[in-house]
């Protein structure tokens, strides 16, 4: 048992290291600069991604950057489908993060007037 007054860290239920930010995710292999930019943006904006998501995230970054390098519309469609598939599996798209019923209710509430039980 320690002598003296207890400090704030001793009284906390949450351990001090639990509040530290997560370690940065790094690609398994080097990416090109545009692919690295997409990878870093996705990691920075989506806190739910974990180290186990890195292979899928690398595929997403390569497909997303590849959309800007294709010449024909057919190739663009194929690469865009791959990128969207990765984005959906990684839960980067709004459709994969929001329940459709919740979204429909939010949309319906925005277009109707005040409810009878709302006092103004």
Beta strands, then each sheet from edge to edge (+ up, - down):
end
